[in-house]
Each structure stands twice: as C-alpha cells, then as structure tokens.
C-alpha cells in the first residue's frame, strides 16, 4: 500500500513557476514508477509526466515541466515553468508498477492539489 500526499499548488500569473511535491509512504518507493496527472473542469484526467528509469512527458508540457524524484526522501517533484492559463487544473500524483500513461493503469493516487494560472 502506498499513500501519496501532494503539496505546492497555488495561484500564479502566466509565465510564472510552481513546484509541486508528492510525499509517498512505504519502503518500496524506488520500485514504483511515479507520475503526475491533471484534470481541468469538465475534462478527463490526463497524463502530464512520469519517471521510472526514464522520463516521459506529455506534448503540451515538454520543455516547460520537469519531473524528478528523491528516493531517500520518498518524494517526487514537478517543476513547472512558463505556466499558461491552460495549465490550470487539479494536479494528481500517482504511482504504478508499470510504465504507462493511461490513468486506469495506475495503482495509487493522491488527493490532488489545485494549480491556477491567471492571464
């Protein structure tokens, strides 16, 4: 069982930056693929980025977002730069034993943190 707790969301102007953090419980953190998803009002949850032995990014965030992890602190991060109003969403941290972008293939989810980008 893995419990995930996100933090770091907030309100930022377009062009600004935020760093999201996700603290995970459990002693097998390093064995999981960790990822970030987001869900805007009225839209489906979508993949943002994941990290295992490689990093995968969704096209809309490539070059602006960076995912990283600290296996000692059991934490995964999402550095978000050059934020746009269309990045506004609830951001979720997730964990899986697979390498996948489809939300249904992820096993554990955090409660989400709101990111709002004003124009």
Residue pairs with C-beta under 8 A, 6 or more apart in sequence:
1 25
1 26
1 108
2 24
2 25
2 26
2 28
2 29
2 32
2 95
2 107
2 108
3 24
3 25
3 26
3 108
4 22
4 23
4 24
4 25
4 93
4 94
4 95
4 108
4 109
4 110
5 22
5 23
5 93
5 110
5 111
6 20
6 21
6 22
6 91
6 92
6 93
6 110
6 111
6 112
6 113
7 20
7 21
7 22
7 23
7 113
8 18
8 19
8 20
8 21
8 113
9 18
9 20
9 91
9 113
9 114
9 115
10 18
10 114
10 115
10 116
11 116
11 117
11 118
12 18
12 83
12 115
12 116
12 117
12 118
13 117
13 118
14 83
14 84
14 85
14 117
14 118
14 119
15 82
15 83
16 83
16 117
17 79
17 80
17 81
17 82
17 83
18 80
18 83
18 115
19 77
19 78
19 79
19 80
20 36
20 77
20 78
20 80
20 91
20 93
20 113
20 115
21 75
21 76
21 77
22 34
22 36
22 75
22 76
22 77
22 78
22 93
22 110
23 73
23 74
23 75
24 32
24 34
24 74
24 75
24 76
24 93
24 95
25 74
26 74
29 71
29 74
30 71
31 97
32 95
32 96
32 97
33 50
33 51
33 52
33 95
33 96
33 97
33 98
33 99
33 100
34 50
34 51
34 52
34 67
34 69
34 76
34 93
34 94
34 95
35 47
35 48
35 49
35 50
35 51
35 67
35 76
35 93
35 94
35 95
35 96
35 106
36 48
36 49
36 50
36 67
36 76
36 78
36 91
36 92
36 93
36 94
37 45
37 46
37 47
37 48
37 91
37 92
37 94
37 103
37 106
38 45
38 46
38 48
38 87
38 89
38 90
38 91
38 92
38 115
39 45
39 46
39 89
39 90
39 92
39 112
40 88
40 89
40 90
43 89
45 92
45 103
46 58
46 103
47 58
47 101
47 102
47 103
48 57
48 58
48 61
48 65
48 78
48 91
49 55
49 56
49 57
49 58
49 61
49 65
49 67
49 78
50 56
50 67
50 99
50 100
50 101
51 67
51 68
51 69
51 76
52 99
54 99
55 67
56 99
56 101
57 65
57 67
58 101
60 86
61 80
61 87
64 80
64 81
64 82
64 83
65 78
65 79
65 80
65 81
66 78
66 79
66 81
67 76
67 77
67 78
67 79
68 76
68 77
68 79
69 75
69 76
69 77
70 76
70 77
76 93
78 91
80 87
80 115
83 115
83 117
84 117
85 117
85 118
85 119
86 117
87 115
87 117
88 115
88 116
88 117
89 114
89 115
90 112
90 113
90 114
90 115
91 112
91 113
91 114
91 115
92 109
92 110
92 111
92 112
93 109
93 110
94 103
94 106
94 107
94 108
94 109
94 110
95 106
95 107
95 108
96 105
96 106
96 107
96 108
97 107
98 105
100 106
